[in-house]
Amino acid sequence: MPELPEVERLRLSLLPHLLGARVERVAIYREDVCECVHGGEVVPTNAFALLEGAGIESLHRLGKHLAIASAGGPAIEVHLGMSGQVLVHEGPLPEPSEAKATHTHLAWTLRSGGATRTMIFRDPRRFGGVWGFASFDQLRERRWGGLGPDALEVTGEHLFEQTRGSARSIKAALLDQSLLAGVGNIYADESLFAVGVSPRRLCKRVSREQCERLAQAIRVILAAAIASGGSTLRDYVDADGKQGASQFAHKVYGRSGEACAACGGVLRTATIAQRTTVWCPTCQK
Ligand SMILES: [Zn+2]
């Protein structure tokens, strides 16, 4: 599942295609992956709310959530879910039969500097979706209001204040998007390994000093993952179809049963907070 670094890589790869482009047409192949909201009410899915006729001014991200906004007009949020992709190519809008065969649910015709391109949203497993709003402010209020601060900017103080006294595991807290937006299974495990804290440790036993180091590890590891292109995940590609590259930098994620990079012991796995978790029982306490 794409996490913050992959969504940020997608945002960066979309920028050159989208900034200043005008959306000439929106083709809706599957309405049930979309939700359009106007004035706080869900309205029938319509091309206007999904940016038809709008000029694209900015791309925003909070955690794993990506928004494409026009100047003073509609804005959309794209959520990749498990297998969502946003791709830009030179060809025309796909025919309905082709869209169905490729799990393409939406497509936008983009006009920019005399060139015409097509952006598509495809999502075979349909855990993702696209939401349309009359403005970016409405999008932010309705979709992002319940999210914690972006993980790239999280502070130790915030982590400590939000977790102190809690009887849940620190891993469960890191995955809680209302506490912290953008950390998922991969980077939760990597960050906890970096600071030597067991994913099973209860929040109330994580000190202020450990929260400081954990927040720093989260920021550093996410920034490094963005810089190296995001993780190589089964379905993840950026707007140009390029895969991520940082898989080989993972120290624990996906390495259950292998040797710990720090002590040589065997990495352990268990289900914690409903997710497959990998850690080193020697290095992480
Ligand atoms: Zn170890």
py3Dmol code that shows the C-alpha trace and the ligand (Angstrom):
import py3Dmol

protein = """\
ATOM      1  CA  MET A   1       0.000   0.000   0.000  1.00  0.00           C
ATOM      2  CA  PRO A   2       1.441   3.401  -0.937  1.00  0.00           C
ATOM      3  CA  GLU A   3       2.457   5.548   2.012  1.00  0.00           C
ATOM      4  CA  LEU A   4       3.492   9.175   2.336  1.00  0.00           C
ATOM      5  CA  PRO A   5       6.746   8.922   0.302  1.00  0.00           C
ATOM      6  CA  GLU A   6       5.031   7.267  -2.641  1.00  0.00           C
ATOM      7  CA  VAL A   7       2.176   9.791  -2.637  1.00  0.00           C
ATOM      8  CA  GLU A   8       4.687  12.650  -2.446  1.00  0.00           C
ATOM      9  CA  ARG A   9       6.631  11.146  -5.366  1.00  0.00           C
ATOM     10  CA  LEU A  10       3.369  10.938  -7.300  1.00  0.00           C
ATOM     11  CA  ARG A  11       2.614  14.582  -6.474  1.00  0.00           C
ATOM     12  CA  LEU A  12       6.075  15.686  -7.632  1.00  0.00           C
ATOM     13  CA  SER A  13       5.798  13.656 -10.853  1.00  0.00           C
ATOM     14  CA  LEU A  14       2.364  15.148 -11.617  1.00  0.00           C
ATOM     15  CA  LEU A  15       3.447  18.771 -11.122  1.00  0.00           C
ATOM     16  CA  PRO A  16       5.071  19.328 -14.553  1.00  0.00           C
ATOM     17  CA  HIS A  17       2.053  17.807 -16.324  1.00  0.00           C
ATOM     18  CA  LEU A  18      -0.640  19.572 -14.321  1.00  0.00           C
ATOM     19  CA  LEU A  19       0.437  23.039 -13.218  1.00  0.00           C
ATOM     20  CA  GLY A  20      -1.126  25.617 -15.498  1.00  0.00           C
ATOM     21  CA  ALA A  21      -3.008  22.973 -17.494  1.00  0.00           C
ATOM     22  CA  ARG A  22      -6.691  23.347 -18.305  1.00  0.00           C
ATOM     23  CA  VAL A  23      -8.990  20.364 -17.987  1.00  0.00           C
ATOM     24  CA  GLU A  24     -10.937  20.168 -21.248  1.00  0.00           C
ATOM     25  CA  ARG A  25     -12.943  17.097 -20.473  1.00  0.00           C
ATOM     26  CA  VAL A  26     -13.513  14.566 -17.718  1.00  0.00           C
ATOM     27  CA  ALA A  27     -14.599  11.062 -18.662  1.00  0.00           C
ATOM     28  CA  ILE A  28     -16.319   9.134 -15.876  1.00  0.00           C
ATOM     29  CA  TYR A  29     -16.271   5.410 -16.543  1.00  0.00           C
ATOM     30  CA  ARG A  30     -17.268   4.260 -13.056  1.00  0.00           C
ATOM     31  CA  GLU A  31     -19.310   6.535 -10.846  1.00  0.00           C
ATOM     32  CA  ASP A  32     -18.964   4.380  -7.751  1.00  0.00           C
ATOM     33  CA  VAL A  33     -15.301   5.280  -7.258  1.00  0.00           C
ATOM     34  CA  CYS A  34     -16.246   8.989  -7.078  1.00  0.00           C
ATOM     35  CA  GLU A  35     -18.045  11.146  -4.582  1.00  0.00           C
ATOM     36  CA  CYS A  36     -18.927  14.760  -5.313  1.00  0.00           C
ATOM     37  CA  VAL A  37     -19.784  17.181  -2.507  1.00  0.00           C
ATOM     38  CA  HIS A  38     -21.238  20.641  -2.783  1.00  0.00           C
ATOM     39  CA  GLY A  39     -22.019  22.864   0.201  1.00  0.00           C
ATOM     40  CA  GLY A  40     -21.605  19.943   2.582  1.00  0.00           C
ATOM     41  CA  GLU A  41     -24.059  17.701   0.693  1.00  0.00           C
ATOM     42  CA  VAL A  42     -23.209  14.711  -1.469  1.00  0.00           C
ATOM     43  CA  VAL A  43     -24.434  15.517  -4.985  1.00  0.00           C
ATOM     44  CA  PRO A  44     -24.633  13.352  -8.123  1.00  0.00           C
ATOM     45  CA  THR A  45     -21.229  12.656  -9.622  1.00  0.00           C
ATOM     46  CA  ASN A  46     -20.531  15.351 -12.203  1.00  0.00           C
ATOM     47  CA  ALA A  47     -17.629  16.339 -14.414  1.00  0.00           C
ATOM     48  CA  PHE A  48     -17.586  19.955 -13.193  1.00  0.00           C
ATOM     49  CA  ALA A  49     -16.873  18.936  -9.579  1.00  0.00           C
ATOM     50  CA  LEU A  50     -14.128  16.673 -10.939  1.00  0.00           C
ATOM     51  CA  LEU A  51     -12.370  19.693 -12.535  1.00  0.00           C
ATOM     52  CA  GLU A  52     -13.905  19.858 -16.025  1.00  0.00           C
ATOM     53  CA  GLY A  53     -13.312  23.353 -17.390  1.00  0.00           C
ATOM     54  CA  ALA A  54     -10.950  24.306 -14.559  1.00  0.00           C
ATOM     55  CA  GLY A  55      -7.358  25.505 -14.698  1.00  0.00           C
ATOM     56  CA  ILE A  56      -5.087  23.601 -12.333  1.00  0.00           C
ATOM     57  CA  GLU A  57      -3.204  25.813  -9.930  1.00  0.00           C
ATOM     58  CA  SER A  58      -1.777  23.642  -7.159  1.00  0.00           C
ATOM     59  CA  LEU A  59      -1.201  20.125  -5.872  1.00  0.00           C
ATOM     60  CA  HIS A  60      -1.371  19.462  -2.141  1.00  0.00           C
ATOM     61  CA  ARG A  61      -0.649  16.508   0.093  1.00  0.00           C
ATOM     62  CA  LEU A  62      -1.471  15.650   3.692  1.00  0.00           C
ATOM     63  CA  GLY A  63      -0.246  12.232   4.784  1.00  0.00           C
ATOM     64  CA  LYS A  64      -1.264   9.753   2.088  1.00  0.00           C
ATOM     65  CA  HIS A  65      -3.926  12.090   0.670  1.00  0.00           C
ATOM     66  CA  LEU A  66      -3.358  13.997  -2.563  1.00  0.00           C
ATOM     67  CA  ALA A  67      -5.382  16.981  -3.774  1.00  0.00           C
ATOM     68  CA  ILE A  68      -5.444  18.726  -7.135  1.00  0.00           C
ATOM     69  CA  ALA A  69      -6.896  22.241  -6.917  1.00  0.00           C
ATOM     70  CA  SER A  70      -7.972  24.902  -9.382  1.00  0.00           C
ATOM     71  CA  ALA A  71      -7.705  28.649  -8.836  1.00  0.00           C
ATOM     72  CA  GLY A  72     -10.711  29.599  -6.683  1.00  0.00           C
ATOM     73  CA  GLY A  73     -12.796  26.725  -8.073  1.00  0.00           C
ATOM     74  CA  PRO A  74     -13.186  22.980  -7.687  1.00  0.00           C
ATOM     75  CA  ALA A  75     -10.623  20.660  -6.164  1.00  0.00           C
ATOM     76  CA  ILE A  76     -10.346  16.887  -6.137  1.00  0.00           C
ATOM     77  CA  GLU A  77      -8.793  14.436  -3.740  1.00  0.00           C
ATOM     78  CA  VAL A  78      -7.271  11.253  -5.082  1.00  0.00           C
ATOM     79  CA  HIS A  79      -6.711   8.368  -2.698  1.00  0.00           C
ATOM     80  CA  LEU A  80      -4.695   5.450  -4.020  1.00  0.00           C
ATOM     81  CA  GLY A  81      -5.989   2.836  -1.577  1.00  0.00           C
ATOM     82  CA  MET A  82      -4.195  -0.476  -2.210  1.00  0.00           C
ATOM     83  CA  SER A  83      -3.671  -0.423  -5.946  1.00  0.00           C
ATOM     84  CA  GLY A  84      -4.594   3.034  -7.271  1.00  0.00           C
ATOM     85  CA  GLN A  85      -2.506   4.719  -9.953  1.00  0.00           C
ATOM     86  CA  VAL A  86      -2.583   8.171 -11.532  1.00  0.00           C
ATOM     87  CA  LEU A  87      -0.821   8.190 -14.892  1.00  0.00           C
ATOM     88  CA  VAL A  88      -0.300  10.842 -17.540  1.00  0.00           C
ATOM     89  CA  HIS A  89       0.217   9.893 -21.182  1.00  0.00           C
ATOM     90  CA  GLU A  90       0.093  11.440 -24.630  1.00  0.00           C
ATOM     91  CA  GLY A  91      -2.791   9.417 -26.066  1.00  0.00           C
ATOM     92  CA  PRO A  92      -6.508  10.283 -26.246  1.00  0.00           C
ATOM     93  CA  LEU A  93      -9.183   9.421 -23.670  1.00  0.00           C
ATOM     94  CA  PRO A  94      -9.595   5.641 -23.538  1.00  0.00           C
ATOM     95  CA  GLU A  95     -12.641   4.066 -25.154  1.00  0.00           C
ATOM     96  CA  PRO A  96     -15.092   2.652 -22.576  1.00  0.00           C
ATOM     97  CA  SER A  97     -14.150  -0.956 -23.440  1.00  0.00           C
ATOM     98  CA  GLU A  98     -10.465  -0.162 -23.025  1.00  0.00           C
ATOM     99  CA  ALA A  99     -11.152   1.698 -19.770  1.00  0.00           C
ATOM    100  CA  LYS A 100     -13.028  -1.300 -18.406  1.00  0.00           C
ATOM    101  CA  ALA A 101     -10.277  -3.726 -19.401  1.00  0.00           C
ATOM    102  CA  THR A 102      -7.575  -1.600 -17.728  1.00  0.00           C
ATOM    103  CA  HIS A 103      -9.597  -0.730 -14.587  1.00  0.00           C
ATOM    104  CA  THR A 104      -9.502   2.932 -15.595  1.00  0.00           C
ATOM    105  CA  HIS A 105     -12.342   4.640 -13.732  1.00  0.00           C
ATOM    106  CA  LEU A 106     -11.741   8.298 -14.596  1.00  0.00           C
ATOM    107  CA  ALA A 107      -9.785  10.240 -17.211  1.00  0.00           C
ATOM    108  CA  TRP A 108      -9.037  13.932 -17.708  1.00  0.00           C
ATOM    109  CA  THR A 109      -8.036  15.628 -20.960  1.00  0.00           C
ATOM    110  CA  LEU A 110      -5.354  18.196 -20.105  1.00  0.00           C
ATOM    111  CA  ARG A 111      -4.517  21.097 -22.377  1.00  0.00           C
ATOM    112  CA  SER A 112      -1.245  22.861 -21.699  1.00  0.00           C
ATOM    113  CA  GLY A 113       0.883  25.070 -23.961  1.00  0.00           C
ATOM    114  CA  GLY A 114      -0.597  23.669 -27.171  1.00  0.00           C
ATOM    115  CA  ALA A 115      -0.113  20.057 -26.035  1.00  0.00           C
ATOM    116  CA  THR A 116      -2.914  17.683 -25.086  1.00  0.00           C
ATOM    117  CA  ARG A 117      -2.366  14.887 -22.602  1.00  0.00           C
ATOM    118  CA  THR A 118      -4.551  12.428 -20.757  1.00  0.00           C
ATOM    119  CA  MET A 119      -4.455  11.771 -17.035  1.00  0.00           C
ATOM    120  CA  ILE A 120      -6.108   8.576 -15.849  1.00  0.00           C
ATOM    121  CA  PHE A 121      -7.076   7.131 -12.480  1.00  0.00           C
ATOM    122  CA  ARG A 122      -7.028   3.350 -12.453  1.00  0.00           C
ATOM    123  CA  ASP A 123      -7.546   1.109  -9.445  1.00  0.00           C
ATOM    124  CA  PRO A 124      -8.099  -2.639  -9.977  1.00  0.00           C
ATOM    125  CA  ARG A 125      -8.942  -3.372  -6.339  1.00  0.00           C
ATOM    126  CA  ARG A 126     -11.034  -0.218  -5.850  1.00  0.00           C
ATOM    127  CA  PHE A 127     -10.003   0.596  -2.279  1.00  0.00           C
ATOM    128  CA  GLY A 128      -9.055   4.069  -3.507  1.00  0.00           C
ATOM    129  CA  GLY A 129     -11.267   6.773  -4.940  1.00  0.00           C
ATOM    130  CA  VAL A 130     -11.690  10.343  -6.157  1.00  0.00           C
ATOM    131  CA  TRP A 131     -13.653  13.041  -4.316  1.00  0.00           C
ATOM    132  CA  GLY A 132     -14.786  16.284  -5.941  1.00  0.00           C
ATOM    133  CA  PHE A 133     -15.436  19.544  -4.057  1.00  0.00           C
ATOM    134  CA  ALA A 134     -16.452  23.073  -4.978  1.00  0.00           C
ATOM    135  CA  SER A 135     -13.226  24.385  -3.425  1.00  0.00           C
ATOM    136  CA  PHE A 136      -9.996  23.236  -1.838  1.00  0.00           C
ATOM    137  CA  ASP A 137     -11.142  24.744   1.485  1.00  0.00           C
ATOM    138  CA  GLN A 138     -14.218  22.474   1.447  1.00  0.00           C
ATOM    139  CA  LEU A 139     -12.055  19.488   0.556  1.00  0.00           C
ATOM    140  CA  ARG A 140      -9.668  20.217   3.410  1.00  0.00           C
ATOM    141  CA  GLU A 141     -12.444  20.675   5.925  1.00  0.00           C
ATOM    142  CA  ARG A 142     -14.378  17.569   4.968  1.00  0.00           C
ATOM    143  CA  ARG A 143     -11.613  15.118   4.093  1.00  0.00           C
ATOM    144  CA  TRP A 144      -8.583  16.281   6.018  1.00  0.00           C
ATOM    145  CA  GLY A 145     -10.144  17.788   9.158  1.00  0.00           C
ATOM    146  CA  GLY A 146      -9.779  14.551  11.134  1.00  0.00           C
ATOM    147  CA  LEU A 147      -6.141  13.928  10.231  1.00  0.00           C
ATOM    148  CA  GLY A 148      -3.171  14.624  12.466  1.00  0.00           C
ATOM    149  CA  PRO A 149      -0.163  16.676  11.373  1.00  0.00           C
ATOM    150  CA  ASP A 150       1.781  15.520   8.337  1.00  0.00           C
ATOM    151  CA  ALA A 151       4.362  12.933   9.373  1.00  0.00           C
ATOM    152  CA  LEU A 152       7.136  14.862   7.603  1.00  0.00           C
ATOM    153  CA  GLU A 153       6.642  17.627  10.160  1.00  0.00           C
ATOM    154  CA  VAL A 154       5.769  15.664  13.297  1.00  0.00           C
ATOM    155  CA  THR A 155       7.431  16.740  16.542  1.00  0.00           C
ATOM    156  CA  GLY A 156       8.416  14.635  19.547  1.00  0.00           C
ATOM    157  CA  GLU A 157       6.293  16.867  21.733  1.00  0.00           C
ATOM    158  CA  HIS A 158       3.203  16.081  19.638  1.00  0.00           C
ATOM    159  CA  LEU A 159       3.888  12.327  19.724  1.00  0.00           C
ATOM    160  CA  PHE A 160       4.433  12.401  23.478  1.00  0.00           C
ATOM    161  CA  GLU A 161       1.337  14.493  24.231  1.00  0.00           C
ATOM    162  CA  GLN A 162      -0.863  12.310  22.014  1.00  0.00           C
ATOM    163  CA  THR A 163       0.381   8.956  23.332  1.00  0.00           C
ATOM    164  CA  ARG A 164       1.190   9.525  27.013  1.00  0.00           C
ATOM    165  CA  GLY A 165      -0.735   7.281  29.351  1.00  0.00           C
ATOM    166  CA  SER A 166      -2.232   5.271  26.492  1.00  0.00           C
ATOM    167  CA  ALA A 167      -2.490   1.487  26.917  1.00  0.00           C
ATOM    168  CA  ARG A 168      -2.248   0.740  23.203  1.00  0.00           C
ATOM    169  CA  SER A 169       0.972  -0.251  21.461  1.00  0.00           C
ATOM    170  CA  ILE A 170       3.241   2.402  19.982  1.00  0.00           C
ATOM    171  CA  LYS A 171       2.832   0.686  16.591  1.00  0.00           C
ATOM    172  CA  ALA A 172      -0.952   1.124  16.764  1.00  0.00           C
ATOM    173  CA  ALA A 173      -0.462   4.801  17.654  1.00  0.00           C
ATOM    174  CA  LEU A 174       1.869   5.411  14.705  1.00  0.00           C
ATOM    175  CA  LEU A 175      -0.677   3.880  12.312  1.00  0.00           C
ATOM    176  CA  ASP A 176      -3.482   6.086  13.675  1.00  0.00           C
ATOM    177  CA  GLN A 177      -3.961   8.740  10.992  1.00  0.00           C
ATOM    178  CA  SER A 178      -5.830  11.059  13.363  1.00  0.00           C
ATOM    179  CA  LEU A 179      -2.676  11.214  15.473  1.00  0.00           C
ATOM    180  CA  LEU A 180      -0.191  11.440  12.632  1.00  0.00           C
ATOM    181  CA  ALA A 181      -0.935  11.551   8.888  1.00  0.00           C
ATOM    182  CA  GLY A 182       1.089   9.452   6.496  1.00  0.00           C
ATOM    183  CA  VAL A 183       2.817   6.675   8.440  1.00  0.00           C
ATOM    184  CA  GLY A 184       1.704   3.199   7.408  1.00  0.00           C
ATOM    185  CA  ASN A 185       3.016  -0.269   8.032  1.00  0.00           C
ATOM    186  CA  ILE A 186       6.352   0.035   6.221  1.00  0.00           C
ATOM    187  CA  TYR A 187       7.588   3.253   7.769  1.00  0.00           C
ATOM    188  CA  ALA A 188       6.169   2.507  11.229  1.00  0.00           C
ATOM    189  CA  ASP A 189       8.326  -0.633  11.395  1.00  0.00           C
ATOM    190  CA  GLU A 190      11.372   1.122   9.938  1.00  0.00           C
ATOM    191  CA  SER A 191      11.117   4.075  12.355  1.00  0.00           C
ATOM    192  CA  LEU A 192      10.702   1.856  15.413  1.00  0.00           C
ATOM    193  CA  PHE A 193      13.740  -0.199  14.386  1.00  0.00           C
ATOM    194  CA  ALA A 194      15.777   2.986  13.919  1.00  0.00           C
ATOM    195  CA  VAL A 195      15.183   4.031  17.524  1.00  0.00           C
ATOM    196  CA  GLY A 196      15.313   0.584  19.147  1.00  0.00           C
ATOM    197  CA  VAL A 197      11.740   0.622  20.416  1.00  0.00           C
ATOM    198  CA  SER A 198       9.668  -2.558  20.171  1.00  0.00           C
ATOM    199  CA  PRO A 199       6.434  -2.191  18.183  1.00  0.00           C
ATOM    200  CA  ARG A 200       4.689  -3.972  21.077  1.00  0.00           C
ATOM    201  CA  ARG A 201       5.791  -1.456  23.698  1.00  0.00           C
ATOM    202  CA  LEU A 202       2.802   0.294  25.230  1.00  0.00           C
ATOM    203  CA  CYS A 203       2.585   4.026  24.601  1.00  0.00           C
ATOM    204  CA  LYS A 204       2.587   4.760  28.315  1.00  0.00           C
ATOM    205  CA  ARG A 205       6.032   3.161  28.540  1.00  0.00           C
ATOM    206  CA  VAL A 206       7.507   5.293  25.742  1.00  0.00           C
ATOM    207  CA  SER A 207       9.366   8.241  27.240  1.00  0.00           C
ATOM    208  CA  ARG A 208       9.415  11.844  26.114  1.00  0.00           C
ATOM    209  CA  GLU A 209      13.013  11.360  24.989  1.00  0.00           C
ATOM    210  CA  GLN A 210      12.059   8.253  22.952  1.00  0.00           C
ATOM    211  CA  CYS A 211       9.204  10.227  21.363  1.00  0.00           C
ATOM    212  CA  GLU A 212      11.717  12.906  20.359  1.00  0.00           C
ATOM    213  CA  ARG A 213      13.986  10.330  18.718  1.00  0.00           C
ATOM    214  CA  LEU A 214      11.036   8.539  17.116  1.00  0.00           C
ATOM    215  CA  ALA A 215       9.662  11.758  15.586  1.00  0.00           C
ATOM    216  CA  GLN A 216      13.089  12.565  14.217  1.00  0.00           C
ATOM    217  CA  ALA A 217      13.468   9.044  12.787  1.00  0.00           C
ATOM    218  CA  ILE A 218      10.055   9.300  11.103  1.00  0.00           C
ATOM    219  CA  ARG A 219      10.975  12.622   9.472  1.00  0.00           C
ATOM    220  CA  VAL A 220      14.420  11.443   8.350  1.00  0.00           C
ATOM    221  CA  ILE A 221      13.301   8.045   7.025  1.00  0.00           C
ATOM    222  CA  LEU A 222      10.320   9.502   5.122  1.00  0.00           C
ATOM    223  CA  ALA A 223      12.491  12.240   3.601  1.00  0.00           C
ATOM    224  CA  ALA A 224      15.092   9.658   2.562  1.00  0.00           C
ATOM    225  CA  ALA A 225      12.411   7.451   1.017  1.00  0.00           C
ATOM    226  CA  ILE A 226      11.060  10.426  -0.973  1.00  0.00           C
ATOM    227  CA  ALA A 227      14.569  11.307  -2.141  1.00  0.00           C
ATOM    228  CA  SER A 228      15.202   7.753  -3.331  1.00  0.00           C
ATOM    229  CA  GLY A 229      11.934   7.487  -5.234  1.00  0.00           C
ATOM    230  CA  GLY A 230       9.614   5.788  -2.745  1.00  0.00           C
ATOM    231  CA  SER A 231       9.352   2.085  -2.026  1.00  0.00           C
ATOM    232  CA  THR A 232       9.016  -0.547  -4.701  1.00  0.00           C
ATOM    233  CA  LEU A 233       5.475  -1.775  -4.118  1.00  0.00           C
ATOM    234  CA  ARG A 234       3.543  -4.191  -6.260  1.00  0.00           C
ATOM    235  CA  ASP A 235       1.117  -1.726  -7.795  1.00  0.00           C
ATOM    236  CA  TYR A 236       2.816   1.607  -7.204  1.00  0.00           C
ATOM    237  CA  VAL A 237       4.052   3.792 -10.061  1.00  0.00           C
ATOM    238  CA  ASP A 238       4.375   7.558 -10.396  1.00  0.00           C
ATOM    239  CA  ALA A 239       2.631   9.697 -13.041  1.00  0.00           C
ATOM    240  CA  ASP A 240       5.170   8.619 -15.665  1.00  0.00           C
ATOM    241  CA  GLY A 241       4.827   4.924 -14.843  1.00  0.00           C
ATOM    242  CA  LYS A 242       8.117   4.696 -12.921  1.00  0.00           C
ATOM    243  CA  GLN A 243       8.358   2.340  -9.954  1.00  0.00           C
ATOM    244  CA  GLY A 244       9.840   3.299  -6.602  1.00  0.00           C
ATOM    245  CA  ALA A 245      13.382   2.263  -5.728  1.00  0.00           C
ATOM    246  CA  SER A 246      14.002   2.277  -1.997  1.00  0.00           C
ATOM    247  CA  GLN A 247      13.022  -1.304  -1.242  1.00  0.00           C
ATOM    248  CA  PHE A 248      16.629  -2.332  -0.716  1.00  0.00           C
ATOM    249  CA  ALA A 249      17.001   0.283   1.995  1.00  0.00           C
ATOM    250  CA  HIS A 250      14.358  -1.351   4.201  1.00  0.00           C
ATOM    251  CA  LYS A 251      15.974  -2.681   7.355  1.00  0.00           C
ATOM    252  CA  VAL A 252      13.034  -4.695   8.699  1.00  0.00           C
ATOM    253  CA  TYR A 253       9.977  -4.354   6.434  1.00  0.00           C
ATOM    254  CA  GLY A 254       9.532  -7.515   4.367  1.00  0.00           C
ATOM    255  CA  ARG A 255      12.606  -9.135   5.995  1.00  0.00           C
ATOM    256  CA  SER A 256      11.005 -11.491   8.508  1.00  0.00           C
ATOM    257  CA  GLY A 257      13.300 -14.434   9.274  1.00  0.00           C
ATOM    258  CA  GLU A 258      16.337 -12.648   7.828  1.00  0.00           C
ATOM    259  CA  ALA A 259      19.327 -11.392   9.796  1.00  0.00           C
ATOM    260  CA  CYS A 260      19.081  -8.071  11.629  1.00  0.00           C
ATOM    261  CA  ALA A 261      21.323  -5.502   9.958  1.00  0.00           C
ATOM    262  CA  ALA A 262      22.546  -4.320  13.370  1.00  0.00           C
ATOM    263  CA  CYS A 263      23.062  -7.471  15.492  1.00  0.00           C
ATOM    264  CA  GLY A 264      22.797 -10.393  13.076  1.00  0.00           C
ATOM    265  CA  GLY A 265      19.957 -11.983  15.054  1.00  0.00           C
ATOM    266  CA  VAL A 266      16.810 -13.281  13.380  1.00  0.00           C
ATOM    267  CA  LEU A 267      14.083 -10.684  12.688  1.00  0.00           C
ATOM    268  CA  ARG A 268      10.760 -11.658  14.161  1.00  0.00           C
ATOM    269  CA  THR A 269       7.242 -11.211  12.841  1.00  0.00           C
ATOM    270  CA  ALA A 270       3.803 -11.050  14.453  1.00  0.00           C
ATOM    271  CA  THR A 271       0.479  -9.350  13.884  1.00  0.00           C
ATOM    272  CA  ILE A 272       0.403  -6.113  15.872  1.00  0.00           C
ATOM    273  CA  ALA A 273      -2.356  -3.537  15.460  1.00  0.00           C
ATOM    274  CA  GLN A 274      -3.868  -5.856  12.819  1.00  0.00           C
ATOM    275  CA  ARG A 275      -0.782  -5.520  10.628  1.00  0.00           C
ATOM    276  CA  THR A 276       2.107  -7.854   9.865  1.00  0.00           C
ATOM    277  CA  THR A 277       4.950  -6.394  11.872  1.00  0.00           C
ATOM    278  CA  VAL A 278       8.666  -7.163  11.688  1.00  0.00           C
ATOM    279  CA  TRP A 279      11.189  -6.216  14.367  1.00  0.00           C
ATOM    280  CA  CYS A 280      14.422  -7.312  16.030  1.00  0.00           C
ATOM    281  CA  PRO A 281      13.760  -8.718  19.515  1.00  0.00           C
ATOM    282  CA  THR A 282      17.375  -7.991  20.481  1.00  0.00           C
ATOM    283  CA  CYS A 283      17.730  -4.410  19.241  1.00  0.00           C
ATOM    284  CA  GLN A 284      14.187  -3.271  19.994  1.00  0.00           C
ATOM    285  CA  LYS A 285      12.935  -3.212  23.577  1.00  0.00           C
TER     286      LYS A 285
END
"""
ligand_1 = """\
1
ZN
Zn 19.108 -6.634 15.993
"""
view = py3Dmol.view(width=600, height=400)
view.addModel(protein, "pdb")
view.setStyle({"model": 0}, {"cartoon": {"style": "trace"}})
view.addModel(ligand_1, "xyz")
view.setStyle({"model": 1}, {"stick": {}})
view.zoomTo()
view.show()
